[in-house]
Amino acid sequence: MKRFSLAVILFASVIALGITETVYLKKLNRKLTEHVSLTEEYFPDNRTAAEGEAETAIELWEDNKILLSVFINHDKLDDISEGLITLKYRCLSSEDDFRLAVSDVKYLLRDMIKEERFSVYSFL
């Protein structure tokens, strides 16, 4: 009976952790997407503000990157980091390069949520 109780508790813990992971990723994704959208909105008129908003997104990403490494493949984390840094520096270049960087980051953020599936292996 003790083993069964322990198995139920362990199973419930893993399910709760999976739900928490999903909620956390969606909240972070929403915040990052808002910063990228603001960067895109500020770009034509105020490139300095766009660059500042991109920097804010990078700081938010870097603050959460360590925890995210538990749930997400490191290659994907590196791709998003690189995309955000590229976005910041594209604020000072041509509009076509900037729009390409925005599109790339938005795709990577959508892909992070779409491809991240909860599994027991995520925690092992």
N, C-alpha and C positions, 0 to 999 in steps of 0.2 A: 504494500500500500504506500510505503514511503517513496518508492521509486516512481510509482504512478503520479503521486502528488508533485514530486520534483519535476517530472516530465511535463506535467500540465503547467506548472509555474514557469518553467523554461520556455515552453512553447508560447505562452501568453506574453512573456517578456520579449521574445523575438518579434512577435506580431506588433506589440506596442512600439518597439524600436523602429520597425519598418514603417509604421504609420507616421511616427515622429520624423523619420528621414524624409518621407514624401512631403509632408507639410513644410518642413524646413527648406527643402530644395525649391519648392514652389514659391515660398515667400522670398527667398534670396533671388530667384530668377525674376520675379516681378520687380523687385527693387532695382536690379541691374538693368532690366529692360527699360524701366522708367528713366534711369540715368542716360542710357544710350539714346533713347528717344529725345530727351532734353538736349543732348549733345547735337543731335541731328536738327532739332528745332532752332538752336542758337547759331548753328554754323554759318548760314549765309550773311547774317547781320553782325554777329559778334563772335569772331573766332576765338578770342581770349576766353569768353564765357564758355564756349564749346569745349575748349581745351581743359578748363577748370572742371567742368562736369565730367569729362572723360577721366580726369585725375581722381575725382570722387568715386567713380565706378571702379577704378583700379584699386583704390584704397579699400573699398568695401570687399572686393574680390580677394585681395591679399589677406585681409583680416579673417576671412572665412575659409581660406584655402586649406589650412591644416585640418580642420574638421571635415571638409569635403573630401579630403584624400582617403578617408575611411570608406566612403560610399562610392566614389567615382574613380574611374580609371585615370591614372596619372598622365597618360598621353592626352586625354581629353582636357584635363586641367591645364596642361601646358599650352594646348592649342587656344584655349580661352584666354589665358594670360597673355599670350603673344598677340591675339586678336585685339584685346583691350589696349595694349601698349601701342600697337600699330594704329589703332583708332586715334589715340591721343596725338601721335605725331602726324597723322593725316589731316588733323585740324589745320595745319599750317601749309598744306599742299593744295593741289587742284581739287575742284569739286568732284570730278569723276573718281579720283583716288579715294576721297573721303567717303563718297557714297558706297563704293566698293567695300571699304573697311566696315562701315555701318552694317551693310548687308551681311558681311561675313560674321560679325559678332552676333547679330540677331539670329542668324542661322545656328551658330554654335550654342547659343543659350537655349534655343528651342530644342535642339538636338540633345542637349544635356538632360532635359526633362523627358523628352520622348523616349530616349534610349535607356534611361535609368529604370531598371525593373528591380523591384524588391525581391531578394532571395536570401536564403540562409547563408549562402556563400559570400554575400556582401560583407558579412561580419566575421568571417573566418580568415 
